[in-house]
Amino acid sequence: MPKLNLIWVQLEAYGALNQEKNAVLNEALRQSDFSTINLTQTVCAAPSTVMTTMGLLTGVSPVMLAKDHIPKRFQVPDDWQASGFQTITNFLEEKNYEVIGINAVYDCPKCLPMFKDTHAGVTSYMGKKEGYNFWEAWCIPQRLRNIKESLSDKPKAFFFHLIDADILPELLNELATIGLDKSNTVMVLVGDHGWPIKFFKKEPALFHDLHQEENNIRVACHISFPGCKAAEYSQFTSALDLAPTALDLMGFDLEEALPKAEGLSLKDSLESNLPTPERILRLDNRYIAQRKNKVVTLVNSKFRYCFRYETDWAQQPYYKYELSEIPEAEELYFRTDLDEKDNLIDNPEYKKEIQIFRDNLSMTETKALKHFYGDNLFDHYLLREKIFKESQEVQRIHSSARIQKALIQILQRYLAESNISKIALYGAGNHTRSILSLDIINDLVSCILDDNPLVEEIEKIPVVKSGLHTNIDFKALVLSSDYFEFQLKEKAEGWLPKSKEIIPIYQKFGVQLPSYILNYSSPKFEEIIKYSLDTLNPETVLLLGDGKQSVAELEQIDTTKINSSNISFKKAQKHLLRKRFELIVFNHQSLVTFLGWLSQIDQLLEPSGVLIANVQKSNISDEILKDISEMTDDLKINFVKNGQSSVIVACLWRFNS
C-alpha cells in the first residue's frame, strides 16, 4: 500500500468562535477538492504561537518541552531534543518522507527548528509586502513554486504556517500538480490560538495570551483523509490530538512514532462519531522557568479553570503568591459563559470541581518540574495545597528589582574588600540575564556555569556545563538564582573545590541587608535614610511619625504620610487599601507605639522591603533590642544608638513560607 502524504496547515489566530476568519476558511475549503470533518470543540495546545507549534508537532503539553523561551527568539535545536520528545517532522524524516516546512514567521529556523523551514526557495525579490508583519507571509505560494523542481519522488509532508486562509486554494492547487490530492493525502488545518474578545477592554497593556477566555483557547480545526466525508464532530478534543491522529490515519504505529504523546488518536472516534474520554487539558502561556505573567488554564468538556501566578499588572519582574492580593487569581467558568459573567470560584456548589482542578494544577506542575529538575525537587517552587487555604499563607516572596540591584552593588563591594578578582556565576537563566543587564559585576565574571546549558554565551560571557570548568580561572562561585539558591548551594558543595568560596547573594547579603546599610552609612538617622534612598531608589515610601519628619529627600518621592501617634494600625491599613511599600520610615518618641506597628509591619512592607525606625529620646537597652531582633525570622533587624535615640533598620526577607 502506498504511503499517504501529509498536508499540515497552522493558521495564525484562527479561533473557532471568530466568524469572520472562519468564513474565510470555509470559503477556501469550498474551493478545494478536500472534504473535511470540522472539529468544533478543539482547544489549542497553548495561547501562544511558538508554544502551540511545539505542542502540535509533538502531541505533548508545551510546558514539558522547554524550560524557557530564550530572549531574541534564538533557540538551539538540541534544547527540544533534550526534553526527550519526538516530533512528527523528525519521525516522518526517519520514515523516508520528504519534510518541507514553509512558515510565515521570519525567524522560524531559529525559534522553531522542528518545523523544518530552511527558507528554501526564498529569492532576492521576495521582500516584505506593505502591511504585513510576518516575513514572506504573502508569498508562501511562490516559495512553494520555487522549490517544486527540486523535490524528490519520496512521499511528502508539507507543514505550512499561514497568516490567512485565503491563499489555501492556491497552495492546494500547487500541491495537486506534484501529486498530493484527497485520494492519497491526510490534511490537518488548525488555528494556533484564537483571540480574546476582551483584549482591548480588560487590560490593553497585556499580551493576548494573558486572557485565556474561551474565544482565545478554542480554535478552528479540520481534518481530511482518503474516503472522508464532510461532517461535524462536536466532541471535546485537543490540538495535542492532531499529530497522533494524523500518523494513525497514515498507518503508523503510535507507540513507535510518538510514544510520549499526551494527545489521543481520534481516528476511531472520527470514523464512528464517538466521544473522547473525559479529561482535563492544561494550557500554558509561559514555560516552566518563566514566572512573569504566567497563566495556567485547565479545561474539560464543561468547565474552564484559570490560575494567575502574576499579581502585578504593571508587569514587574518579581511577584508574590498571596491570593488575598490577586484580583481574580483563580477563575472558574462554564465554557458556555463566553463573556465570563459568572466566576464560580467562590460558589460552594462547585467546591468539588474546583478542588479537582487545583489538584490537577499541582500534579501537572510537579510533573513538569521533575521532568526538568529531577527528583531533588525545589519544594518552595511548587504549588502546594496551603496556598489555596483560607489562611492565604504566602508560599514564596521574591526580592524586588531594586533590592536585587542593591544586593549586586553590595556583592561588588564584598568582592573588592575580599580581593576576589574573578568569579563564576552558577545558573544561566533569567536571573543571570537580569543581574548582567545591570553591568555592575560583568568585568569580574569569567564564565557562567549551568547544569543544562541551552546557549553558548550570555552578554558575551561563555556558558559552560558545570563539571567541565576545571581549566577556567575563578576564585568564587556566585549563586545566580533567587528561586533555587538553597538547592544550588547544596549542589555546588558537591562538586566545587573547597578552596573556592560559594557566595549566595540572597542568603548572605539579603539577610544581612540591614547591617550593610548601617556599615556603609553614618549612624545619624538622616544619613541612614539618605544612603538607603540612594541605594534602594524606592518608588513607594510610607512615613510613620509625629508630623516632624524633616528629611528633604523623601519629599521628592511619591509617599503616603500617616501620623502614627493618633491612628491605629487597623485604621491605617484600611486607609492604605492593602498597599505595600518598599521603604517605611518610622520617626516617633514612643517605643510602645513602634512595637505596635512592628508586630504588623510585614503586612505593609513589600517583599524584602526595608524599615528604618528612629525611636526618639529612648536609650533602649541592649536586651530589649535583642528581643526585638528575635521577634520573627522573616524580619532581619540591626540597630545603632545615637545619643538618646535608637535607630533600627530591618528588612523583610522570606525564603519560604
C-alpha positions as CSV (number, residue, x, y, z in Angstrom):
1,M,0.0,0.0,0.0
2,P,1.5,3.4,-1.0
3,K,2.3,5.7,1.8
4,L,-0.1,8.6,2.4
5,N,1.2,12.2,2.1
6,L,0.5,14.9,4.7
7,I,-0.6,18.5,4.4
8,W,-0.4,20.3,7.8
9,V,-1.7,23.9,7.9
10,Q,-1.3,26.0,11.0
11,L,-3.5,29.2,10.8
12,E,-2.5,32.2,12.8
13,A,-5.1,33.3,15.4
14,Y,-7.9,31.4,13.8
15,G,-10.3,30.8,16.7
16,A,-13.4,28.6,16.4
17,L,-15.6,31.5,17.5
18,N,-14.2,34.0,15.1
19,Q,-17.0,34.2,12.5
20,E,-15.0,36.5,10.1
21,K,-12.0,34.2,9.9
22,N,-14.0,31.0,9.8
23,A,-15.9,32.4,6.8
24,V,-12.6,32.9,5.0
25,L,-11.5,29.4,5.9
26,N,-14.9,27.8,4.9
27,E,-14.8,29.6,1.5
28,A,-11.2,28.4,1.0
29,L,-12.3,24.8,1.7
30,R,-15.3,25.2,-0.6
31,Q,-12.9,25.9,-3.4
32,S,-10.8,22.8,-2.8
33,D,-11.5,19.1,-3.6
34,F,-10.9,18.1,0.0
35,S,-13.9,17.1,2.2
36,T,-13.2,17.8,5.9
37,I,-14.5,16.9,9.3
38,N,-15.0,20.1,11.3
39,L,-13.9,19.5,14.9
40,T,-15.9,22.3,16.6
41,Q,-14.8,21.8,20.2
42,T,-11.0,21.7,19.9
43,V,-8.9,23.7,22.4
44,C,-5.4,24.9,21.4
45,A,-2.1,23.5,22.8
46,A,-1.3,26.9,24.2
47,P,-2.5,30.5,23.5
48,S,1.0,31.3,22.1
49,T,2.2,30.7,18.5
50,V,5.7,29.3,19.5
51,M,4.4,27.2,22.3
52,T,1.4,25.8,20.5
53,T,3.6,24.9,17.5
54,M,5.7,22.7,19.8
55,G,2.7,21.1,21.2
56,L,1.1,20.5,17.8
57,L,4.2,18.8,16.4
58,T,4.8,16.5,19.5
59,G,1.4,15.9,20.9
60,V,2.9,16.9,24.3
61,S,1.8,19.8,26.5
62,P,4.3,22.6,25.8
63,V,5.1,23.1,29.5
64,M,7.0,19.8,29.2
65,L,9.0,20.8,26.2
66,A,11.4,23.6,27.3
67,K,12.4,25.5,30.4
68,D,12.5,28.9,28.9
69,H,11.8,30.9,25.7
70,I,15.3,32.2,25.2
71,P,15.4,36.0,24.5
72,K,15.7,37.3,21.0
73,R,13.9,34.1,19.9
74,F,17.2,32.2,19.5
75,Q,16.8,28.6,20.3
76,V,19.3,25.8,19.7
77,P,17.7,22.6,18.2
78,D,19.3,20.5,20.9
79,D,17.1,22.0,23.5
80,W,13.9,20.5,22.1
81,Q,15.6,17.1,21.8
82,A,17.0,17.3,25.3
83,S,13.4,17.2,26.6
84,G,13.2,13.7,25.2
85,F,10.1,14.0,23.0
86,Q,9.7,13.0,19.4
87,T,8.3,15.4,16.8
88,I,6.1,14.4,13.9
89,T,8.5,16.1,11.5
90,N,11.6,14.1,12.7
91,F,9.6,10.9,12.7
92,L,8.5,11.3,9.1
93,E,12.0,12.1,8.0
94,E,13.2,8.9,9.7
95,K,10.5,7.1,7.6
96,N,12.0,8.4,4.4
97,Y,9.5,11.2,3.9
98,E,10.5,14.5,2.3
99,V,9.5,17.0,5.0
100,I,9.1,20.6,3.9
101,G,8.3,23.5,6.2
102,I,7.1,26.9,5.0
103,N,6.5,29.2,7.8
104,A,5.3,32.9,7.8
105,V,7.5,33.7,10.9
106,Y,10.7,35.2,9.6
107,D,13.0,33.6,12.2
108,C,11.3,30.2,12.2
109,P,14.6,28.2,11.7
110,K,15.9,29.6,14.9
111,C,12.9,29.7,17.2
112,L,11.1,26.7,15.8
113,P,13.7,24.4,14.3
114,M,11.4,21.3,14.5
115,F,9.2,23.0,11.8
116,K,11.9,22.2,9.3
117,D,11.7,25.5,7.5
118,T,15.1,26.2,6.0
119,H,13.8,29.1,3.9
120,A,14.4,27.1,0.8
121,G,13.1,28.7,-2.3
122,V,13.4,32.3,-1.0
123,T,14.7,34.6,-3.7
124,S,16.1,38.1,-3.5
125,Y,13.0,39.8,-4.9
126,M,10.8,38.4,-2.1
127,G,10.7,41.5,0.1
128,K,8.2,42.4,2.7
129,K,4.8,43.4,1.5
130,E,3.4,46.6,2.9
131,G,1.0,45.9,5.8
132,Y,2.4,42.5,6.7
133,N,4.2,42.0,10.0
134,F,5.2,38.4,9.2
135,W,8.1,37.7,6.9
136,E,7.1,36.4,3.4
137,A,3.5,35.6,4.5
138,W,2.1,36.9,1.3
139,C,4.5,35.0,-1.0
140,I,4.2,31.5,0.5
141,P,2.7,30.1,-2.7
142,Q,5.6,31.5,-4.6
143,R,8.1,29.9,-2.2
144,L,6.3,26.6,-2.9
145,R,6.5,27.1,-6.6
146,N,10.3,27.9,-6.4
147,I,11.1,24.5,-4.8
148,K,8.9,22.2,-6.9
149,E,11.6,21.3,-9.3
150,S,14.0,20.2,-6.6
151,L,11.5,17.8,-4.9
152,S,12.3,14.1,-4.9
153,D,9.9,11.2,-5.5
154,K,9.7,10.4,-1.8
155,P,6.3,10.6,-0.1
156,K,5.8,14.1,1.2
157,A,4.8,16.0,4.3
158,F,4.3,19.7,3.9
159,F,4.0,22.0,7.0
160,F,2.6,25.5,6.4
161,H,2.1,28.4,8.8
162,L,-0.3,30.8,7.2
163,I,-1.5,34.2,8.3
164,D,-4.7,34.0,6.3
165,A,-6.5,31.0,4.9
166,D,-7.4,32.8,1.6
167,I,-4.2,31.5,0.0
168,L,-5.1,27.9,0.8
169,P,-6.8,27.1,-2.5
170,E,-3.7,28.3,-4.4
171,L,-1.5,26.2,-2.2
172,L,-3.6,23.1,-2.6
173,N,-3.6,23.6,-6.4
174,E,0.2,23.8,-6.4
175,L,0.4,20.7,-4.3
176,A,-2.0,18.8,-6.7
177,T,0.5,19.4,-9.5
178,I,3.1,17.4,-7.6
179,G,0.6,14.6,-6.8
180,L,-0.9,15.4,-3.5
181,D,-4.7,15.2,-3.5
182,K,-7.6,13.9,-1.4
183,S,-7.1,10.3,-2.6
184,N,-3.5,10.0,-1.2
185,T,-3.2,12.7,1.5
186,V,-4.1,13.4,5.1
187,M,-4.8,17.1,5.7
188,V,-4.9,18.9,9.1
189,L,-5.9,22.5,9.4
190,V,-5.8,24.1,12.8
191,G,-5.7,27.5,14.4
192,D,-2.7,28.0,16.7
193,H,-4.8,30.0,19.1
194,G,-7.8,32.3,19.0
195,W,-8.1,35.9,20.1
196,P,-9.7,37.2,23.3
197,I,-12.7,39.5,22.8
198,K,-11.7,41.3,26.0
199,F,-8.2,42.1,24.7
200,F,-8.9,45.8,24.3
201,K,-11.4,46.1,27.1
202,K,-9.7,44.3,30.1
203,E,-6.1,45.2,30.1
204,P,-4.8,46.6,26.8
205,A,-1.2,46.7,28.0
206,L,-1.1,43.0,28.4
207,F,-0.4,40.4,25.6
208,H,-3.3,38.4,24.2
209,D,-2.1,35.2,25.8
210,L,-2.9,36.5,29.3
211,H,-6.6,36.5,28.5
212,Q,-7.3,32.8,28.3
213,E,-11.0,33.1,27.7
214,E,-13.0,30.7,25.5
215,N,-12.5,32.8,22.4
216,N,-8.7,32.6,22.8
217,I,-8.4,28.8,23.5
218,R,-11.0,27.2,21.2
219,V,-9.6,27.0,17.7
220,A,-10.7,26.2,14.2
221,C,-9.9,22.6,13.3
222,H,-10.5,20.5,10.3
223,I,-9.2,17.0,9.3
224,S,-9.4,15.3,5.9
225,F,-8.3,11.8,4.9
226,P,-8.9,9.5,1.9
227,G,-12.6,8.4,1.8
228,C,-13.6,11.0,4.4
229,K,-17.0,12.7,4.1
230,A,-17.8,16.2,5.1
231,A,-19.1,16.2,8.7
232,E,-19.1,18.0,12.0
233,Y,-17.5,16.4,15.2
234,S,-18.7,18.2,18.3
235,Q,-17.0,16.2,21.0
236,F,-14.3,17.7,23.3
237,T,-10.8,17.5,21.6
238,S,-7.3,18.9,21.9
239,A,-4.9,20.3,19.4
240,L,-2.4,17.8,21.0
241,D,-4.6,15.0,19.5
242,L,-3.8,16.1,15.9
243,A,-0.3,14.7,15.4
244,P,-1.2,11.2,16.8
245,T,-4.4,11.3,14.7
246,A,-2.6,12.2,11.5
247,L,0.1,9.5,12.0
248,D,-2.6,6.9,12.9
249,L,-4.6,7.8,9.7
250,M,-1.3,7.4,7.8
251,G,-0.9,3.9,9.1
252,F,1.9,4.4,11.6
253,D,2.3,2.7,15.0
254,L,1.9,5.4,17.5
255,E,3.9,3.6,20.2
256,E,6.9,3.9,17.8
257,A,6.0,7.3,16.4
258,L,5.1,9.4,19.4
259,P,5.5,7.2,22.5
260,K,5.2,10.0,25.0
261,A,2.4,12.0,23.3
262,E,-0.3,13.1,25.7
263,G,-2.7,13.7,22.9
264,L,-5.0,10.9,21.7
265,S,-5.6,9.5,18.2
266,L,-9.1,10.5,17.1
267,K,-9.1,8.0,14.2
268,D,-11.7,5.6,15.6
269,S,-13.8,8.4,17.2
270,L,-14.0,10.4,14.0
271,E,-14.9,7.4,11.9
272,S,-17.6,6.3,14.3
273,N,-18.6,9.7,15.8
274,L,-17.7,8.5,19.3
275,P,-16.9,10.8,22.2
276,T,-13.4,11.1,23.5
277,P,-12.6,10.1,27.2
278,E,-13.4,12.8,29.7
279,R,-10.1,14.5,30.7
280,I,-8.5,17.8,31.9
281,L,-6.2,19.6,29.5
282,R,-3.6,22.1,30.6
283,L,-2.7,25.3,28.6
284,D,0.3,27.4,29.5
285,N,1.3,30.8,28.2
286,R,4.8,30.5,29.6
287,Y,7.4,27.8,30.1
288,I,8.2,26.3,33.5
289,A,11.1,28.5,34.3
290,Q,9.2,31.7,33.3
291,R,7.1,33.1,36.1
292,K,6.5,36.6,34.8
293,N,2.9,37.0,33.6
294,K,2.4,33.2,33.9
295,V,-1.2,32.0,33.5
296,V,-2.3,28.3,33.5
297,T,-5.7,27.3,32.2
298,L,-7.2,23.9,32.8
299,V,-10.2,22.8,30.8
300,N,-12.5,19.8,30.5
301,S,-15.6,19.5,28.4
302,K,-17.7,21.6,30.8
303,F,-15.5,24.0,32.8
304,R,-12.6,26.3,32.3
305,Y,-10.3,27.0,35.3
306,C,-7.7,29.7,35.2
307,F,-4.9,30.4,37.7
308,R,-2.7,33.5,37.5
309,Y,0.7,33.4,39.2
310,E,1.3,37.1,38.5
311,T,-0.1,39.7,40.9
312,D,1.5,42.8,39.4
313,W,-0.5,44.0,36.5
314,A,2.2,46.6,35.8
315,Q,4.3,43.6,34.7
316,Q,7.1,43.9,37.3
317,P,9.7,41.1,37.2
318,Y,9.1,39.6,40.7
319,Y,5.9,38.6,42.3
320,K,4.2,37.2,45.4
321,Y,1.9,34.2,45.7
322,E,-0.7,35.8,48.1
323,L,-4.2,35.1,46.9
324,S,-5.7,37.9,49.1
325,E,-4.0,40.4,46.9
326,I,-4.6,38.9,43.5
327,P,-7.7,40.1,41.8
328,E,-9.2,37.1,40.0
329,A,-6.2,34.9,40.8
330,E,-8.5,31.9,40.3
331,E,-11.4,31.8,37.9
332,L,-13.9,29.0,37.1
333,Y,-16.4,29.4,34.4
334,F,-18.8,27.2,32.4
335,R,-17.3,27.0,29.0
336,T,-20.6,28.2,27.6
337,D,-20.1,31.5,29.6
338,L,-18.3,33.2,26.7
339,D,-18.5,36.7,28.3
340,E,-17.1,35.5,31.7
341,K,-20.1,36.9,33.5
342,D,-20.2,34.4,36.4
343,N,-16.9,33.5,38.1
344,L,-17.8,30.3,40.1
345,I,-14.6,30.2,42.1
346,D,-16.4,31.2,45.4
347,N,-19.5,29.3,44.7
348,P,-19.7,26.5,47.3
349,E,-21.9,24.4,44.9
350,Y,-18.7,23.8,42.8
351,K,-16.3,23.1,45.6
352,K,-15.7,19.6,44.4
353,E,-14.9,20.6,40.8
354,I,-12.6,23.4,42.0
355,Q,-10.6,21.0,44.1
356,I,-10.2,18.6,41.2
357,F,-8.7,21.4,39.1
358,R,-6.5,22.6,41.9
359,D,-5.2,19.1,42.4
360,N,-4.6,18.7,38.7
361,L,-2.7,22.0,38.7
362,S,-0.4,20.9,41.5
363,M,0.1,17.5,39.9
364,T,1.0,18.8,36.4
365,E,3.2,21.5,37.8
366,T,5.1,18.9,39.9
367,K,5.4,16.6,36.8
368,A,6.9,19.4,34.7
369,L,9.3,20.5,37.4
370,K,10.5,16.9,38.0
371,H,11.0,16.5,34.3
372,F,13.4,19.4,34.1
373,Y,15.0,19.5,37.6
374,G,14.9,15.9,38.7
375,D,13.8,14.2,41.9
376,N,15.6,16.6,44.2
377,L,12.7,19.0,43.6
378,F,12.8,22.5,44.8
379,D,10.0,22.4,47.4
380,H,9.3,26.1,47.6
381,Y,8.8,26.3,43.9
382,L,5.8,24.0,43.9
383,L,2.2,24.9,44.1
384,R,1.3,23.3,47.4
385,E,-2.2,22.8,48.9
386,K,-1.8,25.5,51.5
387,I,-1.8,28.4,49.1
388,F,-5.4,27.7,48.5
389,K,-6.4,27.5,52.1
390,E,-8.5,30.3,53.7
391,S,-5.5,31.4,55.8
392,Q,-4.0,32.6,52.5
393,E,-0.4,31.9,53.6
394,V,2.4,33.3,51.5
395,Q,4.2,30.5,49.6
396,R,7.2,32.4,48.3
397,I,8.0,36.0,48.2
398,H,10.8,37.4,46.0
399,S,13.0,40.4,46.0
400,S,12.1,43.5,44.1
401,A,14.3,44.6,41.1
402,R,15.5,47.5,43.3
403,I,16.6,45.2,46.1
404,Q,18.3,42.9,43.6
405,K,20.3,45.8,42.3
406,A,21.3,46.9,45.8
407,L,22.4,43.4,46.6
408,I,24.6,43.2,43.4
409,Q,26.2,46.5,44.5
410,I,26.9,45.1,47.9
411,L,28.3,42.0,46.2
412,Q,30.6,44.2,44.2
413,R,31.9,45.8,47.4
414,Y,32.3,42.5,49.1
415,L,34.4,41.1,46.2
416,A,36.6,44.2,46.2
417,E,37.1,44.0,50.0
418,S,37.9,40.3,49.8
419,N,40.3,40.8,46.9
420,I,38.3,38.5,44.7
421,S,39.0,39.5,41.1
422,K,37.4,36.6,39.2
423,I,34.1,34.8,39.8
424,A,31.8,32.3,38.1
425,L,28.0,32.6,38.1
426,Y,26.1,29.4,38.7
427,G,22.9,29.4,36.7
428,A,22.2,30.5,33.1
429,G,18.6,31.6,33.4
430,N,16.6,34.8,33.6
431,H,18.2,35.7,36.9
432,T,21.7,35.8,35.4
433,R,20.5,37.9,32.4
434,S,18.8,40.2,34.9
435,I,21.9,40.9,37.0
436,L,24.2,41.1,34.0
437,S,21.9,43.7,32.4
438,L,22.9,45.9,35.4
439,D,26.5,45.9,34.2
440,I,27.9,46.1,37.8
441,I,29.9,42.8,38.1
442,N,30.3,41.8,34.5
443,D,34.0,42.5,34.3
444,L,34.6,40.1,37.1
445,V,32.7,37.1,35.6
446,S,35.0,34.5,33.9
447,C,32.1,32.2,33.0
448,I,28.6,31.1,33.7
449,L,28.1,27.5,34.9
450,D,24.8,25.6,34.3
451,D,23.7,22.0,34.7
452,N,21.9,22.1,31.4
453,P,23.2,24.9,29.3
454,L,20.9,26.0,26.4
455,V,23.1,28.8,25.0
456,E,26.8,29.2,24.4
457,E,27.1,32.7,25.9
458,I,25.2,35.4,27.7
459,E,26.3,39.0,27.4
460,K,29.4,37.6,25.6
461,I,30.3,35.6,28.7
462,P,30.8,31.8,27.9
463,V,28.2,29.4,29.4
464,V,29.8,26.1,30.4
465,K,28.3,22.9,31.7
466,S,29.0,22.6,35.4
467,G,31.7,20.0,35.9
468,L,33.5,20.9,32.7
469,H,35.1,24.1,34.1
470,T,38.3,22.8,35.6
471,N,40.5,25.0,33.3
472,I,38.6,28.2,33.9
473,D,40.1,30.7,36.4
474,F,37.8,32.0,39.2
475,K,38.1,32.3,42.9
476,A,34.4,32.3,44.0
477,L,31.1,30.9,42.7
478,V,28.2,33.2,42.9
479,L,24.8,31.5,43.0
480,S,22.6,33.2,40.4
481,S,19.1,32.4,41.4
482,D,16.5,33.6,43.9
483,Y,14.1,30.7,43.4
484,F,16.7,28.0,43.8
485,E,19.5,29.5,45.8
486,F,19.2,26.9,48.6
487,Q,19.3,24.0,46.2
488,L,22.1,25.4,44.1
489,K,24.2,25.8,47.2
490,E,23.7,22.1,48.1
491,K,24.6,21.0,44.5
492,A,27.7,23.3,44.3
493,E,29.0,21.9,47.6
494,G,29.1,18.5,45.9
495,W,31.5,19.4,43.1
496,L,33.2,22.7,43.8
497,P,36.7,22.5,45.3
498,K,36.8,23.6,48.9
499,S,39.4,26.3,48.0
500,K,36.7,28.3,46.1
501,E,34.1,30.3,48.1
502,I,30.4,29.9,47.4
503,I,28.5,33.2,47.6
504,P,24.7,33.0,47.9
505,I,23.5,36.5,47.1
506,Y,20.2,36.4,48.9
507,Q,21.1,34.3,51.9
508,K,24.3,36.2,52.5
509,F,23.6,39.8,51.6
510,G,19.8,39.8,51.6
511,V,19.6,38.5,55.2
512,Q,22.4,41.0,56.2
513,L,21.0,44.0,54.3
514,P,20.2,46.0,57.4
515,S,23.8,45.6,58.7
516,Y,25.2,46.6,55.3
517,I,23.1,49.7,55.3
518,L,24.4,50.6,58.8
519,N,28.0,49.7,57.9
520,Y,28.1,52.0,54.9
521,S,26.3,55.0,56.3
522,S,26.8,57.2,59.3
523,P,24.8,56.4,62.5
524,K,22.7,59.5,62.1
525,F,19.1,58.9,61.2
526,E,19.0,61.3,58.3
527,E,22.2,59.9,56.8
528,I,20.9,56.3,57.1
529,I,17.8,57.4,55.2
530,K,19.8,59.2,52.5
531,Y,22.1,56.2,52.0
532,S,19.0,53.9,51.8
533,L,17.3,56.2,49.2
534,D,20.5,56.3,47.1
535,T,21.0,52.5,47.3
536,L,17.4,51.2,47.0
537,N,15.9,54.0,44.9
538,P,12.4,53.1,46.2
539,E,9.2,54.2,44.4
540,T,6.8,53.7,47.3
541,V,7.6,55.2,50.7
542,L,5.5,55.3,53.9
543,L,6.3,57.9,56.6
544,L,5.1,56.9,60.1
545,G,5.7,59.7,62.6
546,D,4.6,62.6,64.7
547,G,4.5,65.1,61.8
548,K,8.1,66.3,62.5
549,Q,9.7,64.4,59.7
550,S,12.3,66.7,58.1
551,V,14.2,64.6,55.6
552,A,14.0,66.6,52.3
553,E,14.8,63.6,50.0
554,L,11.6,61.9,51.0
555,E,9.6,64.9,49.8
556,Q,10.7,64.1,46.2
557,I,9.1,60.6,46.3
558,D,5.5,59.5,45.9
559,T,4.9,59.0,49.6
560,T,2.0,58.2,51.9
561,K,2.1,60.1,55.2
562,I,0.3,58.8,58.3
563,N,0.6,60.2,61.8
564,S,1.2,57.0,63.8
565,S,0.5,58.8,67.1
566,N,-3.2,59.2,66.5
567,I,-4.2,56.3,64.2
568,S,-4.3,52.6,64.9
569,F,-2.7,50.1,62.6
570,K,-6.1,48.7,61.7
571,K,-7.4,52.1,60.5
572,A,-4.2,52.8,58.7
573,Q,-4.3,49.6,56.8
574,K,-7.8,50.3,55.7
575,H,-6.7,53.8,54.6
576,L,-3.8,52.3,52.6
577,L,-6.1,49.8,50.8
578,R,-3.7,46.9,51.3
579,K,-0.9,48.8,49.6
580,R,2.7,47.7,50.2
581,F,5.8,49.9,50.4
582,E,9.5,49.4,49.5
583,L,10.6,51.7,52.3
584,I,8.9,52.5,55.6
585,V,10.3,55.3,57.8
586,F,9.2,55.5,61.4
587,N,10.1,58.6,63.5
588,H,8.4,58.8,66.9
589,Q,9.2,59.2,70.6
590,S,7.3,56.1,71.8
591,L,8.9,52.7,71.9
592,V,5.4,51.2,72.7
593,T,4.0,52.8,69.5
594,F,6.9,51.4,67.5
595,L,6.5,47.9,68.8
596,G,2.7,48.0,68.0
597,W,3.5,48.8,64.4
598,L,6.4,46.4,64.2
599,S,4.2,43.5,65.1
600,Q,2.2,44.2,61.9
601,I,4.8,45.7,59.7
602,D,5.1,42.7,57.4
603,Q,1.6,43.5,56.1
604,L,2.8,46.9,54.9
605,L,6.3,46.1,53.6
606,E,7.0,44.9,50.1
607,P,8.8,41.6,49.8
608,S,12.3,42.4,51.0
609,G,11.2,45.9,51.8
610,V,13.2,48.0,54.3
611,L,12.1,49.6,57.6
612,I,14.1,52.4,59.2
613,A,12.9,53.5,62.6
614,N,14.1,56.3,64.8
615,V,12.8,55.9,68.4
616,Q,13.5,59.4,69.8
617,K,14.5,60.1,73.4
618,S,14.7,56.4,74.1
619,N,18.0,54.9,75.0
620,I,16.7,51.3,74.6
621,S,18.6,48.7,76.5
622,D,20.6,46.0,74.6
623,E,18.3,43.3,76.0
624,I,15.2,45.0,74.6
625,L,16.9,45.5,71.2
626,K,17.9,41.8,71.2
627,D,14.3,40.8,72.0
628,I,13.1,43.0,69.1
629,S,15.7,41.4,66.7
630,E,14.3,38.0,67.6
631,M,10.6,38.8,67.1
632,T,10.4,37.0,63.7
633,D,12.7,35.0,61.4
634,D,11.2,37.0,58.5
635,L,12.3,40.4,59.8
636,K,16.1,40.8,59.8
637,I,16.9,43.6,62.3
638,N,20.0,45.6,63.2
639,F,20.3,48.7,65.3
640,V,22.6,51.6,66.2
641,K,22.4,54.0,69.1
642,N,22.9,57.7,68.5
643,G,22.8,59.7,71.8
644,Q,19.3,59.2,73.4
645,S,17.8,57.9,70.1
646,S,18.0,54.3,68.8
647,V,17.9,53.8,65.1
648,I,16.6,50.4,64.0
649,V,17.0,49.1,60.4
650,A,15.0,46.0,59.4
651,C,14.5,44.1,56.1
652,L,11.6,41.8,55.4
653,W,13.1,38.6,53.9
654,R,11.2,35.4,53.3
655,F,12.9,32.5,51.7
656,N,9.9,30.1,52.3
657,S,6.5,30.4,53.9
